[in-house]
């Protein structure tokens, strides 16, 4: 490999945590060590850049963390970094340490901050997509999505046991403020009667029609999976309207919430995080900047951060059709 474009790098985790962030951090630190690049961890995301909360890291700094959820560097959403004054402080701290490259692990907000920081001060930045929502363009999957999806699936499986035992209808809310990937795939995997996601035009009439069709086929219990960003209404409103239409139904609501963010990352997330952490460092060494490392068709690719922010992965419409057919 030609001479590296960076000599000292820093790595941070920012925004909502996701399972596999630690595995990505481990990959960044050990890849940097392999190529004789000094590496610093930044505590609490961009807040740490501003306050100068840096920690020099080596191979032993990241031992035994590949299996841990969350992030050992901690994470935070920084309001001060959104100001020019805050970013100036962050830059000054980078200059003091001689840091000429940043690896920023997170989602849209993290990447927006990295892009502005690079454009203002010229420090090379590479993003690593860590978010359970899987809504970032430029990678087939984001770090944490597979783990969150399996957590949702396992939880809904347990809910189905009690739904079947008591002939109940359960409305289950899963995470996905702007994207329905978790809802669609967990709903398909658990045999949900209906799946309500932000990307589709849903109606109460269609939902009620599905319940009536289920009655005709002899279904005595049902699961409806709802993404938290569903435009039709929140999960409690949907359950109430359904109860008004079907007074005899025994309806319950479960909100899975932050349980989906925690837990030991799956094998898929550990491997993805390892590949993207490695890719981020190699990208910086090769002179890449203002890009995100991602995996597409099992190959490492770099996507301009601006594209990663503006565009979004699209829902697979075939999965929508399959879920409808198999819910009979």
N, C-alpha and C positions, 0 to 999 in steps of 0.2 A: 504494500500500500504506500502511496506517495505520502509526503510529509503532511501531518495533520494541520487543518486550518484553525484548530483550537488547541490551547495548551492547558487551560483550566476551565472546568465547567461546574455548574451548579444544577441541582435537580430539586424540584418541588412538586407537591401534590396540592391541588386546589379545588374548591367547589365541593360538591357532594362526594363522599367516599364511595368506593366500589370495590368488591372483592377482586383481588389481583393487583391492586396498586402497589402493595409491598413486593410482589414478584417482579413488577416492572422496575421499581426502585433498585432491587437487588441486581437486576440485569444491567441497569445503567452504571451502577457503581463498579461492578466486576468487569464490565466491558471496558470502562475507562481505565481501570487498573491494568488490564491486559495490554492496553495500548499506551501505557505510561502517561496517562493524562490525569492531572490532579482533579479530584471530585469533591464537591461540598454539597451536603444536604441543607435545605432551607426549611426551617420549622414554620408551620402554620402558613404555608403558601406565600402569597404576595405580601402579607403582613410581615413575614420574616425577612423578606428582601428589604422592606422599608426600615425595620428595626435593627437589621444587621444580625439576625439570629441564624448564623451559619455554623455548620458542624462538618469538619473534615472527615471524610468517610473512606474506608478501605474495605477489602474483602470480608474482614471479620466484623465490620460494622453492620453487615446485613445477613449475618448467619441466622439460620432457623426462622426466617420470616416468610419464606416462599409459601408456606401453608397458612399464614395468618391473614384474616380479613382486615378491613380498615387500612390505616396507614400509620406507620411508626413516626413519620414526620409530622403528623397531625395535618388537618386541613382547615381552611377558613375562607369565607368570602370577604374580601377586603374592599371596603368603601374608599379608604384613603388612596388605594392604588388607582382608583378611577379619576383621581385628580392629577394634574401636571406636577404639582408640588410633591405628591406622594411618589410618583414615578421618578422624579429627580433624586429623591432620597435613595430609592432603590438602586438607581444607576450609580450614584456616588459610592454606595457600599460595594457594588460589583467592581468598580474601579479600584477601590482600596485593596481588594483581594486579588485583583488581576484576572477576574473572571471574564472570559470572552465568549462563552456559550451557555445557553440555558436549555434544560429539558423540562418541559412543563406538562405534567400528567393531570388530565382533567377533561372537562367538557367545553361547551360553547363559550361560557364566561371566561374560563381559563385561557382559551385560545384567543379570544378577543383582546384580553389584557396583554398576552404575549405579542400579538401582532402590532399593537400600538407601541409597545415598549421597543420593539425592534425598529419600527419606522422612525421613532423619535431619537433613539440613541445608538442604533446600529449594532447592538449586541445580537449575535446569532441566536435564533430560537428554533427549536423543533418541538412540536407537540406530540403527545402520546394520548390517544383517546381512552380515557377511563370514565365510563358512565354506564349505569345499568340500563339506560333507556334505549341504547343501540341506535340513536338518532343522528349520528354524525356521518356526514358524507365522506367517502374516501377510504372506507374500510368495511369489509363484509360484516365484521362484528367488533364491538367495542369491549374493552376489558371490564368484566363484571357482569355483562349481560347474560352469559350462559349460566353463571351461578345463580343470579337472581331469578332467571327463568325456571331453573330446577327447584329453587326454594318455593316459588309460586305453585309450581306443579304439585310438589309434595304436599303443600298446605291444602290445596284444593282437593287432592285425593282424600285427605283426612276429613275434610268437610263433607265430601260425598258420602262417606261412611255414615255420618249422622243424618244426612239428608235422606238417604235410602231407608235408614232404620225408622224414621218418623214421618216419611212421606212429605218432606218439606221442600220448599223452594228457597234456595240460597242465592242472594246477590253478593258476589265477591268482588271487591275493588282491589285492583293491583296498581302498581306504580306505572306512570306513563302520562306525564302532564301534557305533552304535545305529541306523543308517539304511542302507537298501539302494539308495538312488537311483543312485549311481555304478555299483554292480554290475548292477542291473537294466537300466539304459539302455545301458551299455557292452556287456553280454552280449547284449542284443537286437541292437545295432548290429554286433556281430562274429560273429553266428551261433553263439553258445555252445550246447553240448549241454544244459547245465543251469546254472541261476543260483541260488545259495544266499544268502539274505538273512535278517536278523534278524526281519523282519516276518512271515515265513511259517513254518508247521510243516513242516520238511523231515525226511526220513528216509533212512537209508542204503539201505533197500529200494527206495525210489522212485528214488534215484540209480542203483542197480544195474540196475533195470528199464530206465532210459533207456539205459544202456550196452548192454544186451541188444537193445533195439529198434534201436539204432544199428547193431549188428552185422548184424542181419537186413536192414537197408536198404543194407548195403555200406559203411558208414562205416569208414574205416581210421584216422582220427585225430579227436580231439575236444578241445574246450576246455570246461572247467568254471570259471565265474567265481564267486568266493567273497568275500562282504563280510567284513571283518576281525572283525565282531561276530557272525558266524553262530553260532547257539546249538548247532548239531549238533557242533561241534568246530572246532579250528583247521585250517588248510589242510594242514598236514603229517599230522595224524591222519587227515583225510579221504582223503588220498592213500595212506596206509599201509593203511587198511581196504579201499580199492579194490584195491590190489595183492594183498592177502590173498585177495580174492574173485576177482580176475582175474590170476593169476600170470604169464600170458603178456603182459600189457600192459607197454609201455615208458612209464613214468609219470615226469613231471617236475613240479616245483613252482617257481613264480615269484611272488615277493612284490614288487609294484610300489612300495610304500612311499612315501617322501616325494617321489619324483619327481612325484607328482600335485599337490603343493602349489606347485611352482615353475613358472617359465617366464613368458613374456610373456602377459598376459591376452588372451583372444579378443575379437573385436569386440563380441560380446554382453555380455561382462563389463565392457568399458570403457564401453559405453553405459549399462548398468544401474548401475554404480558412479557415473557422472556424474549420473544422474537422482536416485539416492538421496542422494548428497552434497549436491546442490542442495536436495532435499526436506527434509533434516535441518535445514539453516540456515533455510529458509523456515518450517519448523515451529516452530523456536525463536522466530523473530521474531513469529510469530502467537500465541505464548503456550502452545504445546504443551509438555508435559513428561511424563516417565515413559512415553514411547511409542517405538515403533520405526517408522521409515520403511520402507515396502515397496512393491512393485509387484504389483498384482492386476488381471488382465485388462487389462494395459497402462496402468493408472491408478495414480497415487501415492495411497497410503493410509497412515493411521497406526493402528497396533494397540497397545493397552496392553502394556507390556513383560511384565506378569504373564501375559497370554494367550500372548504369543510364547514365553515360557519353558515354560509348562505344557503347551501343546498342540503337536502336531507335524504337519507335512504328511504326508498319507497316500499310500502307494504306489498307483499306478494299477493296479487289478486287471486291467484290459483288457490292459495290457502284459505281465503275467504269462502270461495265456492266449495272447497272440500269440507270446510267446517259445517256449512249449511247442509250438505248432502249427508254427512255422517251423523248429524244431530237428530236424524229421524227416529 
